């Protein structure tokens, strides 16, 4: 008879997780974020206490932001390592649904373990239980189903024998990576079972590198043989497959310029001569000029999101063809692209071999220099004689001037993601943007997750007052754990980004800036005092010069630093950009709406609805 070990289900889970390893010899699950309540405190909580440093537990302030920190960790680790997050039943669990959606959209692994109802149903209904009048097996955790890549409900102890390997198989699969949800019935957590001892033997999880089909490589090589002006769109898959060097070599050998999506930015430095910046809605002028003329568009590890494609109005050459190098056929076949289903690094090597000495005429490097001159103009310090608040572009310029090669600019929502994509000149690995879900509230927790994953990096978090108000409590966690990062908090008194979009779409300024909202008194929020109350070092920068000094000063601290600066909500980046399809009301309204409709209809006429 095979040897068994009697453990509670919760003990079995944490023991098994502590013994799952990466090829580098690290534990795949770096640790567990936990907020305990009924539903996980007695079972999972006691098991985590018992296992100690073999699977460390960290306490956060909010279930959603704990999960954001875990997701940022996985992104920084290039999906080679991940974290787990556990919550109680009810609101603790549903708080994580938004984070699960964020991880799903961005193809990032995270293990979510919410408490669930009693499997034995004896005390039903329990506190915080959602009851479906027509379905006896539904719980609040079923909300995770559409946003999980793998979902399971652990209603018997032995379910872990299949559920845990399935969850990690998905999380370590480069094609299917995303959030795994194990809804763990609270009574089952405490039940014992005689588990096979062999189940707990250490296991190494390897990240596969699928080879491309030779026929698909041949198809793309034949297409490029007749091309004149190809362009590469580098997405996040370049970074996750560690294909940066291959991209640099491929672009240089064949003289093909590349542009970067939000997820792909920073794969190679902005100084790379083949790097023409970002395409689309938040794109550089030189990148968009190249994309408009391209006859073959080669996407590498990108979903071709609407910001990248200018809502499919950017790649306007009548005869242009689309290629998609991606791990998942779903992504590779989008818009009827010619697919190469493979690892990005391997695909670039094979495609370069197939192309041989083929080299294209390329694009005028002067286009890039003209663009860089424009960036310097809009990000330069404001002239001394100008009255008024600084722009977001000027704030970015201030941070850029004092940034170092190890600096990581990060953000998620509001004005700054678009402004950073178009203006920030990233070093290699110096950019972290959550823009698949563009989730307000990711920023501060995400900055903490980046710093945990990469302690040697200087993490600079750009956040607006709107996102700060949504989720700021993990600053206290970072103080408690002495995780330093720098926060540049731009205060424009509301949702300035959406206010500008509202105006562009012909709408009246309404309910975005505080001045246009139905309030009895305009709020005067002291962000410095608020941040200080959580233990961080917080100051207000009076101007751009002061902001530069404070960023440098923050480098000597072992806790987060928050630098607040007032900004003008009206100006955009002042450079670059492209059309974005945001529907304008088709009828009614004043002249401002009529004018917006005319602009919208003219741009929509350029939109390609099919490939």
C-alpha positions as CSV (number, residue, x, y, z in Angstrom):
1,X,0.0,0.0,0.0
2,X,1.3,3.4,-0.9
3,X,2.3,5.8,1.9
4,X,-0.3,8.5,2.9
5,X,-0.2,11.6,4.9
6,X,-3.2,12.8,6.9
7,X,-3.7,16.5,6.6
8,X,-6.6,19.0,6.5
9,X,-7.5,20.0,3.0
10,X,-6.1,23.5,3.7
11,X,-2.8,22.1,5.0
12,X,-2.6,19.9,1.9
13,X,-3.1,22.9,-0.4
14,X,-0.4,25.1,1.2
15,X,2.0,22.2,1.5
16,X,1.6,21.3,-2.2
17,X,1.9,25.0,-3.3
18,X,5.1,25.4,-1.3
19,X,6.8,22.6,-3.3
20,X,6.0,23.7,-6.8
21,X,9.2,25.0,-8.3
22,X,10.5,27.0,-11.4
23,X,13.3,25.9,-13.6
24,X,15.5,28.4,-11.8
25,X,14.9,26.6,-8.5
26,X,12.6,29.2,-7.0
27,X,9.1,28.5,-5.6
28,X,6.6,29.2,-8.3
29,X,4.1,30.7,-5.8
30,X,6.2,33.5,-4.3
31,X,3.8,34.0,-1.3
32,X,0.2,34.4,-0.3
33,X,-1.7,37.7,0.2
34,X,-4.4,37.2,2.8
35,X,-7.2,39.0,4.5
36,X,-8.9,36.5,6.8
37,X,-12.6,36.3,7.7
38,X,-15.1,33.6,8.2
39,X,-14.7,31.3,5.3
40,X,-10.9,31.2,5.4
41,X,-9.5,32.1,8.8
42,X,-10.0,28.8,10.6
43,X,-9.0,26.5,7.7
44,X,-6.6,28.3,5.3
45,X,-5.5,30.8,8.0
46,X,-4.3,28.1,10.4
47,X,-2.6,26.2,7.6
48,X,-0.7,29.2,6.4
49,X,0.4,29.9,10.0
50,X,1.6,26.4,10.3
51,X,3.7,26.4,7.2
52,X,5.4,29.6,8.0
53,X,8.3,30.8,5.8
54,X,8.0,27.8,3.5
55,X,5.0,29.7,1.9
56,X,5.0,33.3,3.5
57,X,1.8,35.1,4.1
58,X,1.4,38.9,3.7
59,X,-1.5,41.0,5.0
60,X,-3.0,43.6,2.8
61,X,-5.8,46.2,3.2
62,X,-8.2,45.3,0.4
63,X,-8.7,42.1,-1.5
64,X,-8.8,43.7,-4.9
65,X,-5.5,45.6,-4.4
66,X,-3.8,42.6,-2.8
67,X,-4.6,40.8,-6.1
68,X,-3.3,43.8,-8.1
69,X,0.0,43.6,-6.2
70,X,0.2,39.9,-7.0
71,X,-0.6,40.5,-10.7
72,X,2.1,43.2,-11.0
73,X,4.5,40.8,-9.4
74,X,3.7,38.1,-12.0
75,X,4.0,40.7,-14.8
76,X,7.4,41.9,-13.6
77,X,8.5,38.2,-13.2
78,X,7.6,37.7,-16.9
79,X,5.0,35.1,-15.8
80,X,7.8,32.8,-14.5
81,X,6.5,33.2,-10.9
82,X,3.1,34.1,-9.4
83,X,1.4,34.7,-6.1
84,X,-1.8,33.5,-4.4
85,X,-4.5,35.6,-2.8
86,X,-7.0,34.3,-0.3
87,X,-10.2,36.0,1.0
88,X,-13.2,35.2,3.1
89,X,-16.6,34.3,1.7
90,X,-18.9,37.1,0.4
91,X,-17.6,40.6,-0.2
92,X,-14.0,39.6,0.3
93,X,-14.4,37.2,-2.6
94,X,-16.3,39.5,-4.9
95,X,-13.8,42.3,-4.2
96,X,-11.3,40.1,-6.2
97,X,-13.5,39.8,-9.3
98,X,-12.2,43.0,-10.8
99,X,-8.6,41.9,-10.3
100,X,-9.4,38.5,-11.9
101,X,-10.7,40.4,-15.0
102,X,-7.6,42.5,-15.1
103,X,-5.4,39.3,-15.0
104,X,-7.5,37.6,-17.6
105,X,-7.3,40.5,-20.1
106,X,-3.6,40.9,-19.6
107,X,-2.9,37.1,-19.7
108,X,-1.2,37.2,-16.3
109,X,-1.2,34.3,-13.8
110,X,-2.6,34.7,-10.3
111,X,-4.1,32.1,-8.0
112,X,-7.2,33.3,-6.2
113,X,-8.6,31.3,-3.3
114,X,-11.8,32.7,-2.0
115,X,-13.7,31.0,0.8
116,X,-17.0,29.5,-0.1
117,X,-20.2,28.1,1.4
118,X,-20.5,25.0,3.5
119,X,-20.4,21.9,1.3
120,X,-22.4,20.0,3.8
121,X,-25.1,22.7,3.8
122,X,-26.0,22.1,7.4
123,X,-25.8,25.8,8.5
124,X,-27.2,27.2,5.3
125,X,-27.7,30.1,4.7
126,X,-24.4,31.3,6.3
127,X,-23.5,34.9,6.8
128,X,-22.8,36.7,3.4
129,X,-24.1,33.7,1.4
130,X,-25.7,34.6,-1.9
131,X,-28.7,32.3,-2.5
132,X,-30.0,31.6,-6.0
133,X,-33.7,30.8,-5.7
134,X,-33.5,28.5,-8.8
135,X,-30.0,26.9,-8.4
136,X,-28.8,25.2,-5.3
137,X,-25.1,25.0,-6.2
138,X,-24.6,28.7,-7.0
139,X,-22.5,30.9,-4.7
140,X,-21.1,34.4,-5.0
141,X,-17.9,32.9,-6.3
142,X,-19.7,31.9,-9.5
143,X,-19.1,35.6,-10.4
144,X,-15.5,34.6,-11.2
145,X,-16.5,32.1,-14.0
146,X,-16.4,34.6,-16.9
147,X,-13.1,36.2,-15.7
148,X,-11.2,33.1,-14.7
149,X,-9.1,31.0,-17.0
150,X,-9.6,28.0,-14.7
151,X,-12.4,27.8,-12.1
152,X,-13.0,25.0,-9.6
153,X,-15.0,24.6,-6.4
154,X,-13.3,22.5,-3.8
155,X,-16.2,20.7,-2.1
156,X,-14.3,17.5,-1.1
157,X,-10.7,17.3,0.3
158,X,-9.6,14.9,-2.5
159,X,-10.6,17.5,-5.2
160,X,-7.2,19.1,-4.6
161,X,-5.5,16.1,-6.1
162,X,-6.8,17.2,-9.6
163,X,-7.7,20.9,-9.0
164,X,-4.2,22.1,-7.9
165,X,-2.3,20.5,-10.8
166,X,-4.8,21.8,-13.3
167,X,-4.6,25.3,-11.9
168,X,-0.8,25.5,-12.2
169,X,-0.8,23.8,-15.5
170,X,-2.9,26.7,-16.8
171,X,-0.9,29.4,-15.0
172,X,2.4,28.1,-16.4
173,X,1.1,27.6,-19.9
174,X,2.3,30.6,-22.0
175,X,-0.7,30.1,-24.3
176,X,-3.4,30.1,-21.7
177,X,-1.9,31.9,-18.7
178,X,-4.3,33.9,-16.5
179,X,-6.2,33.8,-13.2
180,X,-7.0,30.5,-11.6
181,X,-9.9,30.5,-9.0
182,X,-10.3,27.8,-6.4
183,X,-13.5,28.5,-4.5
184,X,-12.7,26.6,-1.3
185,X,-15.7,25.5,0.8
186,X,-15.0,26.6,4.3
187,X,-16.0,23.3,6.0
188,X,-13.9,21.3,3.6
189,X,-10.8,23.4,4.4
190,X,-10.8,21.9,7.9
191,X,-11.6,18.3,6.9
192,X,-8.9,15.7,7.0
193,X,-7.9,13.2,4.2
194,X,-5.2,10.7,3.7
195,X,-3.3,12.2,0.8
196,X,-0.7,10.1,-1.1
197,X,2.7,11.1,0.1
198,X,3.9,11.2,-3.6
199,X,1.5,14.1,-4.2
200,X,3.8,16.4,-2.2
201,X,7.0,15.6,-3.9
202,X,8.6,18.7,-5.4
203,X,7.6,19.4,-9.0
204,X,9.3,21.7,-11.5
205,X,7.1,23.6,-13.9
206,X,8.7,24.5,-17.3
207,X,7.5,27.3,-19.5
208,X,7.2,25.8,-23.0
209,X,8.5,27.4,-26.2
210,X,6.3,26.1,-29.0
211,X,8.0,25.9,-32.4
212,X,6.2,27.4,-35.3
213,X,4.7,25.3,-38.1
214,X,7.2,25.4,-41.0
215,X,4.3,26.2,-43.4
216,X,3.3,29.2,-41.5
217,X,6.8,30.5,-41.5
218,X,7.0,29.9,-45.2
219,X,3.7,31.8,-45.8
220,X,5.0,34.9,-44.0
221,X,8.4,34.7,-45.7
222,X,6.7,34.6,-49.1
223,X,4.6,37.5,-48.1
224,X,7.6,39.6,-47.0
225,X,9.5,38.7,-50.2
226,X,7.1,40.9,-52.2
227,X,6.7,43.6,-49.5
228,X,8.1,47.1,-49.7
229,X,7.3,48.8,-46.4
230,X,6.8,46.3,-43.5
231,X,6.5,47.3,-39.9
232,X,6.6,45.3,-36.7
233,X,4.1,45.8,-33.8
234,X,5.9,44.6,-30.7
235,X,3.5,43.6,-27.9
236,X,3.9,42.1,-24.4
237,X,4.6,38.7,-25.8
238,X,8.1,39.9,-26.8
239,X,8.8,40.5,-23.1
240,X,7.2,37.4,-21.7
241,X,9.1,35.2,-24.2
242,X,12.3,37.1,-23.5
243,X,12.6,37.8,-27.2
244,X,14.1,41.3,-26.8
245,X,17.5,40.4,-28.3
246,X,15.8,38.5,-31.1
247,X,13.6,41.5,-31.9
248,X,16.6,43.8,-32.0
249,X,18.6,41.5,-34.3
250,X,15.6,40.8,-36.6
251,X,14.7,44.4,-37.0
252,X,18.4,45.4,-37.7
253,X,19.2,42.6,-40.0
254,X,16.2,43.1,-42.2
255,X,15.9,46.9,-41.7
256,X,12.3,46.7,-40.5
257,X,11.2,49.4,-38.0
258,X,9.2,48.4,-35.0
259,X,6.6,50.2,-32.9
260,X,5.6,49.3,-29.3
261,X,2.2,48.6,-27.7
262,X,1.6,49.6,-24.1
263,X,2.5,46.0,-23.0
264,X,5.5,45.9,-25.3
265,X,7.0,49.3,-24.5
266,X,10.4,48.9,-22.8
267,X,11.2,45.6,-24.4
268,X,14.0,47.5,-26.1
269,X,15.1,51.0,-25.2
270,X,13.7,54.1,-26.9
271,X,17.2,54.8,-28.1
272,X,17.2,51.7,-30.4
273,X,17.4,53.1,-33.9
274,X,14.7,50.8,-35.2
275,X,12.3,51.8,-32.4
276,X,9.9,54.4,-33.7
277,X,7.7,54.7,-30.6
278,X,4.1,53.8,-30.0
279,X,1.3,53.4,-32.6
280,X,-2.3,54.4,-32.7
281,X,-4.4,56.5,-30.4
282,X,-1.5,57.3,-28.1
283,X,1.1,57.0,-30.7
284,X,4.0,59.1,-31.9
285,X,3.8,60.9,-35.2
286,X,6.7,59.0,-36.7
287,X,5.2,55.6,-35.7
288,X,1.8,56.5,-37.0
289,X,3.3,57.7,-40.3
290,X,5.1,54.4,-40.7
291,X,2.0,52.4,-39.8
292,X,-0.2,54.3,-42.3
293,X,2.2,53.4,-45.1
294,X,2.9,49.8,-44.1
295,X,2.0,47.1,-46.6
296,X,2.7,44.2,-44.2
297,X,2.0,44.6,-40.5
298,X,3.8,42.0,-38.3
299,X,2.3,41.7,-34.9
300,X,4.4,39.9,-32.3
301,X,2.7,39.0,-29.0
302,X,0.0,41.6,-29.4
303,X,-3.8,41.5,-29.2
304,X,-4.2,44.4,-31.7
305,X,-6.3,46.3,-29.2
306,X,-8.2,49.3,-30.4
307,X,-5.7,51.8,-29.0
308,X,-2.9,50.1,-31.0
309,X,-4.9,50.1,-34.3
310,X,-6.6,53.5,-34.0
311,X,-9.8,51.4,-33.8
312,X,-8.7,49.8,-37.1
313,X,-8.3,53.0,-39.0
314,X,-4.5,53.3,-38.7
315,X,-3.2,50.7,-41.1
316,X,-4.8,52.3,-44.1
317,X,-2.8,51.1,-47.1
318,X,-5.3,49.5,-49.4
319,X,-3.2,46.3,-50.0
320,X,-1.8,45.9,-46.6
321,X,-1.6,42.4,-45.1
322,X,-1.7,41.4,-41.4
323,X,0.6,38.8,-39.8
324,X,0.2,37.8,-36.1
325,X,2.9,35.8,-34.3
326,X,1.2,34.6,-31.1
327,X,1.0,31.7,-28.8
328,X,-2.7,31.3,-28.9
329,X,-4.6,30.6,-32.2
330,X,-7.3,32.9,-30.9
331,X,-5.0,35.8,-31.0
332,X,-3.0,34.7,-34.0
333,X,-6.2,34.5,-36.2
334,X,-7.7,37.9,-35.2
335,X,-8.9,39.9,-38.2
336,X,-8.0,37.0,-40.5
337,X,-4.3,37.6,-39.9
338,X,-1.8,35.2,-41.4
339,X,-1.0,33.3,-38.3
340,X,2.3,32.0,-36.8
341,X,1.3,30.1,-33.6
342,X,4.6,29.9,-31.7
343,X,6.8,31.3,-29.1
344,X,8.0,34.8,-30.1
345,X,11.7,34.2,-29.7
346,X,11.7,31.0,-31.7
347,X,9.4,32.4,-34.4
348,X,11.7,35.4,-35.0
349,X,14.7,33.1,-35.3
350,X,12.9,30.8,-37.8
351,X,11.5,33.7,-39.8
352,X,14.9,35.4,-40.0
353,X,16.4,32.2,-41.3
354,X,13.7,31.9,-43.9
355,X,14.2,35.5,-45.0
356,X,18.0,35.1,-45.4
357,X,19.7,38.3,-46.5
358,X,16.4,40.1,-47.4
359,X,16.7,43.7,-46.4
360,X,14.2,46.5,-46.9
361,X,14.7,50.1,-47.7
362,X,13.5,51.1,-44.3
363,X,12.3,54.5,-43.2
364,X,13.9,57.9,-42.9
365,X,15.5,58.1,-39.5
366,X,14.9,61.8,-39.6
367,X,11.3,61.1,-38.9
368,X,12.2,59.8,-35.5
369,X,14.5,62.8,-34.8
370,X,11.7,65.2,-35.6
371,X,9.5,63.4,-33.2
372,X,12.0,63.4,-30.4
373,X,12.5,67.2,-30.9
374,X,8.7,67.5,-30.5
375,X,8.7,65.4,-27.3
376,X,11.4,67.6,-25.9
377,X,9.4,70.7,-26.7
378,X,6.2,69.6,-24.9
379,X,8.0,68.1,-21.9
380,X,10.4,71.0,-21.4
381,X,10.1,72.9,-18.1
382,X,7.5,75.7,-18.4
383,X,8.9,79.1,-19.2
384,X,9.5,81.3,-16.2
385,X,7.1,84.0,-17.4
386,X,4.2,81.6,-17.9
387,X,1.4,81.7,-15.3
388,X,-0.7,78.7,-14.5
389,X,-0.3,75.1,-13.5
390,X,2.1,72.6,-15.2
391,X,0.8,70.1,-17.8
392,X,1.0,66.4,-17.5
393,X,3.6,66.4,-20.3
394,X,5.7,68.8,-18.3
395,X,5.4,66.5,-15.2
396,X,6.6,63.5,-17.4
397,X,9.5,65.6,-18.6
398,X,10.6,66.4,-15.0
399,X,10.6,62.7,-14.1
400,X,12.4,61.8,-17.4
401,X,15.2,64.2,-16.7
402,X,16.1,62.7,-13.4
403,X,15.2,59.0,-14.3
404,X,18.0,56.4,-14.3
405,X,18.5,53.3,-16.4
406,X,17.0,51.2,-13.5
407,X,13.9,53.4,-13.3
408,X,10.5,51.8,-14.0
409,X,7.7,54.2,-15.0
410,X,4.3,52.6,-14.1
411,X,0.7,53.5,-14.3
412,X,-2.7,52.1,-15.2
413,X,-5.5,54.6,-15.8
414,X,-6.5,58.2,-16.4
415,X,-4.4,60.7,-18.4
416,X,-1.0,59.3,-17.7
417,X,-1.1,56.0,-19.5
418,X,-1.6,57.7,-22.9
419,X,0.8,60.5,-22.1
420,X,3.5,58.1,-20.9
421,X,3.1,55.8,-23.9
422,X,3.6,58.6,-26.4
423,X,6.2,60.7,-24.5
424,X,8.1,58.5,-22.1
425,X,11.5,57.4,-23.4
426,X,11.9,54.0,-21.7
427,X,15.0,52.2,-20.9
428,X,15.0,48.5,-21.4
429,X,12.6,47.0,-18.9
430,X,11.8,50.5,-17.7
431,X,8.0,50.6,-18.4
432,X,5.1,48.8,-16.7
433,X,1.6,49.7,-17.8
434,X,-1.6,47.9,-17.0
435,X,-3.6,49.0,-20.0
436,X,-5.4,45.9,-21.0
437,X,-8.1,46.6,-18.4
438,X,-6.9,50.1,-17.6
439,X,-8.0,49.6,-14.0
440,X,-8.2,52.6,-11.7
441,X,-6.8,51.6,-8.4
442,X,-4.1,49.3,-9.8
443,X,-1.3,51.9,-9.5
444,X,-0.2,51.9,-5.9
445,X,-0.7,48.2,-5.3
446,X,1.0,47.5,-8.6
447,X,4.0,49.6,-7.7
448,X,4.4,47.6,-4.5
449,X,4.2,44.3,-6.5
450,X,6.8,45.5,-9.0
451,X,9.2,46.4,-6.2
452,X,8.7,43.1,-4.4
453,X,9.6,41.3,-7.7
454,X,12.5,43.6,-8.6
455,X,14.0,45.2,-5.5
456,X,16.9,46.7,-7.4
457,X,14.7,48.8,-9.6
458,X,13.6,52.3,-8.9
459,X,9.8,52.2,-9.2
460,X,8.1,55.5,-10.1
461,X,4.3,55.3,-10.0
462,X,2.3,58.0,-11.9
463,X,-1.2,58.3,-10.4
464,X,-4.0,60.9,-10.7
465,X,-6.1,62.1,-7.9
466,X,-9.0,60.1,-9.1
467,X,-7.2,56.8,-9.0
468,X,-5.6,57.7,-5.7
469,X,-9.1,58.3,-4.2
470,X,-10.2,54.8,-5.4
471,X,-7.5,52.7,-3.9
472,X,-4.7,54.0,-1.7
473,X,-4.6,51.8,1.4
474,X,-1.8,49.5,0.2
475,X,0.5,52.5,1.0
476,X,0.1,51.4,4.6
477,X,1.1,47.9,3.7
478,X,4.2,49.1,1.9
479,X,5.2,51.2,4.9
480,X,4.7,48.2,7.2
481,X,6.9,46.0,5.0
482,X,9.3,48.8,4.1
483,X,8.9,48.5,0.4
484,X,10.0,51.9,-1.1
485,X,8.8,53.4,-4.3
486,X,8.0,56.9,-5.5
487,X,4.5,58.2,-6.3
488,X,4.0,61.2,-8.5
489,X,0.4,62.2,-7.7
490,X,-1.0,64.7,-10.2
491,X,-4.0,66.6,-8.8
492,X,-6.2,68.1,-11.4
493,X,-9.3,68.1,-9.2
494,X,-11.3,65.3,-10.8
495,X,-11.2,63.0,-13.8
496,X,-9.3,65.2,-16.3
497,X,-8.8,62.5,-18.9
498,X,-12.5,61.6,-19.3
499,X,-13.4,65.3,-19.1
500,X,-11.3,65.9,-22.2
501,X,-12.8,62.9,-23.9
502,X,-16.3,64.2,-23.0
503,X,-15.5,67.5,-24.7
504,X,-14.0,65.9,-27.8
505,X,-17.2,63.8,-28.2
506,X,-19.2,67.0,-28.2
507,X,-20.5,66.6,-24.7
508,X,-20.9,69.2,-22.0
509,X,-18.4,69.2,-19.1
510,X,-20.4,67.2,-16.6
511,X,-19.7,65.1,-13.6
512,X,-15.9,64.6,-14.2
513,X,-14.1,67.6,-12.6
514,X,-15.4,68.5,-9.2
515,X,-16.3,71.9,-10.5
516,X,-18.8,70.4,-12.9
517,X,-20.3,67.9,-10.4
518,X,-23.4,68.2,-8.3
519,X,-21.7,69.1,-5.0
520,X,-22.5,71.5,-2.2
521,X,-18.9,72.5,-1.7
522,X,-15.8,72.0,-3.8
523,X,-13.5,69.4,-2.0
524,X,-10.1,70.6,-0.8
525,X,-8.3,67.3,-0.3
526,X,-5.0,67.4,1.4
527,X,-3.3,64.5,-0.2
528,X,0.0,65.1,1.6
529,X,-1.7,64.9,5.0
530,X,-3.6,61.8,3.9
531,X,-0.5,60.0,2.7
532,X,1.4,61.0,5.8
533,X,-1.3,59.5,8.0
534,X,-0.4,56.1,6.6
535,X,3.3,56.6,7.4
536,X,4.7,57.5,4.0
537,X,7.0,60.4,3.3
538,X,4.7,62.9,1.6
539,X,5.4,66.4,0.2
540,X,3.9,68.9,-2.2
541,X,6.0,70.1,-5.1
542,X,5.3,73.7,-5.8
543,X,6.6,73.5,-9.4
544,X,8.4,71.3,-11.9
545,X,11.9,72.1,-10.5
546,X,10.7,71.1,-7.0
547,X,9.3,67.8,-8.4
548,X,12.7,66.9,-9.9
549,X,14.4,67.6,-6.6
550,X,11.9,65.5,-4.6
551,X,12.3,62.5,-6.9
552,X,16.0,62.4,-6.4
553,X,15.6,62.9,-2.6
554,X,13.2,59.9,-2.4
555,X,16.0,57.5,-3.4
556,X,17.4,57.4,0.1
557,X,14.3,56.2,1.8
558,X,13.1,52.7,2.8
559,X,9.4,53.6,2.7
560,X,7.2,55.0,-0.1
561,X,7.4,58.7,-1.0
562,X,4.4,60.5,-2.3
563,X,5.0,63.8,-4.2
564,X,1.8,65.8,-4.9
565,X,1.8,68.3,-7.7
566,X,-1.2,70.4,-8.9
567,X,-1.7,70.1,-12.7
568,X,-3.8,71.7,-15.4
569,X,-6.7,69.4,-16.4
570,X,-7.3,70.9,-19.8
571,X,-4.3,70.2,-22.0
572,X,-3.6,66.8,-23.5
573,X,-0.1,65.6,-24.4
574,X,0.3,68.3,-27.0
575,X,1.9,65.8,-29.5
576,X,1.1,62.6,-31.3
577,X,-2.2,60.8,-31.2
578,X,-4.8,59.3,-33.5
579,X,-8.5,58.7,-33.8
580,X,-10.3,56.5,-31.3
581,X,-13.8,55.1,-31.9
582,X,-15.9,56.5,-29.1
583,X,-19.5,56.7,-30.4
584,X,-21.1,60.1,-30.6
585,X,-24.9,60.4,-30.3
586,X,-26.4,60.2,-33.8
587,X,-29.2,62.7,-33.3
588,X,-30.1,65.7,-31.2
589,X,-28.0,68.1,-29.2
590,X,-26.5,71.5,-29.7
591,X,-24.0,72.6,-32.3
592,X,-21.1,71.2,-30.3
593,X,-22.6,67.7,-30.8
594,X,-23.2,68.4,-34.5
595,X,-19.5,69.3,-35.0
596,X,-18.4,66.2,-33.0
597,X,-20.7,64.0,-35.2
598,X,-19.1,65.4,-38.4
599,X,-15.6,64.7,-37.1
600,X,-16.6,61.2,-36.0
601,X,-18.2,60.3,-39.3
602,X,-15.2,61.5,-41.2
603,X,-12.9,59.4,-39.1
604,X,-15.2,56.4,-39.2
605,X,-15.1,56.3,-42.9
606,X,-11.4,55.3,-42.7
607,X,-12.2,52.4,-40.4
608,X,-11.7,48.9,-41.8
609,X,-14.4,46.5,-40.7
610,X,-12.8,43.5,-42.2
611,X,-9.1,42.7,-42.0
